[in-house]
Amino acid sequence: MAEEEQLYDMLVPPGVPRKMIYDVVEKYDVEVVRRPQKLSFANMDGDIRELLAFRGKREVVEEVQKYLLARLKEFVAE
């Protein structure tokens, strides 16, 4: 029986434009999943919210992180 490969999640920060999420899915071998996440800031301390995450192999998720960070920096600079 083949060993199942471990997959990793990268949470998508709230407020990321949908276009960037679509671009990541088209460019990389990841899927978008929903993940409940406990929040601990502002008036949401302890609230559990369902956030989006990119799920894939570790090296792919690391590339997604670099790509998304660069795209967000460009977006904020505009």
C-alpha positions as CSV (number, residue, x, y, z in Angstrom):
1,M,0.0,0.0,0.0
2,A,1.4,3.4,-1.0
3,E,2.1,5.9,1.7
4,E,-0.1,8.9,1.4
5,E,1.8,12.1,0.9
6,Q,1.4,14.8,3.6
7,L,-0.4,18.0,2.5
8,Y,0.1,21.4,4.0
9,D,-2.2,24.4,4.3
10,M,-1.4,28.1,3.9
11,L,-4.2,30.3,5.3
12,V,-5.3,33.0,2.9
13,P,-5.2,36.3,4.8
14,P,-8.7,37.9,5.0
15,G,-9.1,40.6,2.4
16,V,-7.0,39.0,-0.4
17,P,-8.7,39.9,-3.7
18,R,-10.5,37.0,-5.3
19,K,-8.5,37.5,-8.5
20,M,-5.3,36.6,-6.7
21,I,-6.9,33.5,-5.3
22,Y,-8.0,32.4,-8.8
23,D,-4.5,33.2,-10.1
24,V,-2.9,31.0,-7.5
25,V,-5.2,28.1,-8.3
26,E,-4.5,28.4,-12.0
27,K,-0.8,28.7,-11.6
28,Y,-0.1,26.1,-8.9
29,D,-1.1,22.6,-8.0
30,V,-3.2,23.5,-4.9
31,E,-6.8,23.4,-3.9
32,V,-8.7,25.9,-1.9
33,V,-10.2,24.5,1.3
34,R,-12.1,26.0,4.2
35,R,-10.6,25.8,7.6
36,P,-12.0,26.8,10.9
37,Q,-9.5,29.1,12.7
38,K,-9.6,30.6,16.1
39,L,-9.0,34.4,15.9
40,S,-7.1,36.3,18.5
41,F,-7.2,40.0,17.7
42,A,-9.4,43.1,18.2
43,N,-12.9,42.3,19.2
44,M,-12.8,38.8,17.7
45,D,-10.6,37.3,20.4
46,G,-11.6,33.6,20.7
47,D,-14.1,33.7,17.8
48,I,-13.8,30.8,15.4
49,R,-14.1,31.8,11.8
50,E,-14.0,29.7,8.6
51,L,-11.0,30.9,6.6
52,L,-9.8,29.9,3.2
53,A,-6.5,28.0,2.8
54,F,-4.4,26.7,-0.1
55,R,-3.7,23.0,0.4
56,G,-0.9,21.2,-1.4
57,K,2.6,19.7,-1.2
58,R,5.0,21.5,1.0
59,E,7.3,22.8,-1.7
60,V,4.3,24.0,-3.8
61,V,2.7,25.8,-0.8
62,E,6.0,27.5,0.0
63,E,6.1,28.8,-3.6
64,V,2.5,30.0,-3.3
65,Q,3.4,31.9,-0.2
66,K,6.3,33.7,-1.9
67,Y,4.1,34.4,-5.0
68,L,1.1,35.7,-3.0
69,L,3.3,37.9,-0.7
70,A,4.9,39.5,-3.8
71,R,1.4,40.1,-5.4
72,L,0.0,41.6,-2.2
73,K,3.0,44.0,-2.0
74,E,2.4,45.1,-5.6
75,F,-1.4,45.5,-4.8
76,V,-0.7,47.6,-1.7
77,A,1.8,49.8,-3.6
78,E,-0.7,50.7,-6.3
